[in-house]
Amino acid sequence: MARRRSTALTDGELRIMRSLWTCRRGTVGDITDRIEGSPKPAYNTVLTMLRILEMKGYVRHEKDGRAFVYAPVVAPREARRHALSHLLHRFFDGSPELLVLDLLGHDEASPEETERLRKLIHERTRDSAVRSPEHRP
């Protein structure tokens, strides 16, 4: 049985998307030149990955003379939301609570970050209560 294609970004695809988000549009050469880190992938590798990203719906291309010019279709925020949703469903059974509990269970969260999270949760709870139909007159 064939494996179902994932719409999640691989590490290499994310490097290419970051390059595209920076330059907004470009040829394979432009994108390759702007990829951060080393080693830089080969031109043909970037071309192949751009085709995969196009199939996944992350980029589009148009012909400009003899060259193809690629542009992102998905904004960084949308890509982060998609990745987080994928992670949430794959590892945390769709539970934001389990995700947050796991994040807070590590030493990486500073007291300042924990306090900001506490405030966000408080605000979100308060806003939800205000919008809730049972709290309307």
For each residue, the residues with C-beta under 8 A, 3 or more apart:
1:
2:
3:
4:
5: 55 56
6: 86
7: 56 57 82 86
8: 82 83 86
9: 13 14 17 56 58 79 83
10: 13 14
11: 14 15
12: 15 16 41 45 49
13: 9 10 16 17 49 52 53 56 58
14: 9 10 11 17 18
15: 11 12 18 19 35 36 37 41
16: 12 13 19 20 31 35 46 49 50 53
17: 9 13 14 20 21 53 58 59 72 74 76 79
18: 14 15 21 22 35 36
19: 15 16 22 23 26 31 32 34 35 36
20: 16 17 23 24 25 26 31 59 70 71 72
21: 17 18 24 72 75 76
22: 18 19 34
23: 19 20 26 30 31 34
24: 20 21 71 72
25: 20 69 70 71
26: 19 20 23 29 30 31 34 69 70
27: 30 31 64 67 68 69 70
28: 31 32 43 46 47 50 68 70
29: 26 32 33 43
30: 23 26 27 33 34
31: 16 19 20 23 26 27 28 34 35 46 50 70
32: 19 28 29 35 40 41 43 46
33: 29 30
34: 19 22 23 26 30 31
35: 15 16 18 19 31 32 40 41 46
36: 15 18 19
37: 15 40
38:
39:
40: 32 35 37
41: 12 15 32 35 45 46 49
42: 45 46
43: 28 29 32 46 47
44: 47 48
45: 12 41 42 48 49
46: 16 28 31 32 35 41 42 43 49 50
47: 28 43 44 50 51
48: 44 45 51 52
49: 12 13 16 41 45 46 52 53
50: 16 28 31 46 47 53 54 59 61 70
51: 47 48 54 55
52: 13 48 49 55 56
53: 13 16 17 49 50 56 58 59
54: 50 51 57 58 59 60 61 70
55: 5 51 52
56: 5 7 9 13 52 53
57: 7 54 73 74
58: 9 13 17 53 54 72 73 74 79
59: 17 20 50 53 54 70 71 72 73 74
60: 54 70 71 73
61: 50 54 68 69 70 71
62: 68 69 71
63: 67 68 69
64: 27 67 68 69
65:
66:
67: 27 63 64
68: 27 28 61 62 63 64
69: 25 26 27 61 62 63 64
70: 20 25 26 27 28 31 50 54 59 60 61
71: 20 24 25 59 60 61 62
72: 17 20 21 24 58 59 75
73: 57 58 59 60
74: 17 57 58 59 78 79 82
75: 21 72 78 79
76: 17 21 79 80
77: 80 81
78: 74 75 81 82
79: 9 17 58 74 75 76 82 83
80: 76 77 83 84
81: 77 78 84 85
82: 7 8 74 78 79 85 86
83: 8 9 79 80 86 87
84: 80 81 87 88
85: 81 82 88 89
86: 6 7 8 82 83 89 90
87: 83 84 90 91 92 99
88: 84 85 91 92 94 95 96 99
89: 85 86 92 93 94
90: 86 87
91: 87 88
92: 87 88 89 95 96 98 99 102
93: 89 98
94: 88 89
95: 88 92 98 99
96: 88 92 99 100
97: 100 101
98: 92 93 95 101 102
99: 87 88 92 95 96 102 103
100: 96 97 103 104 117
101: 97 98 104 105
102: 92 98 99 105 106
103: 99 100 106 108 109
104: 100 101 109 114 117
105: 101 102
106: 102 103 109
107:
108: 103
109: 103 104 106 113 114 117
110: 113 114
111: 114 115
112: 115 116
113: 109 110 116 117
114: 104 109 110 111 117 118
115: 111 112 118 119
116: 112 113 119 120
117: 100 104 109 113 114 120 121
118: 114 115 121 122
119: 115 116 122 123
120: 116 117 123 124
121: 117 118 124 125
122: 118 119 125 126
123: 119 120 126 127
124: 120 121 127 128
125: 121 122 128 129
126: 122 123 129 130
127: 123 124 130 131
128: 124 125 131 132
129: 125 126 132 135
130: 126 127 135
131: 127 128 135
132: 128 129 135 136
133: 136
134:
135: 129 130 131 132
136: 132 133
137:
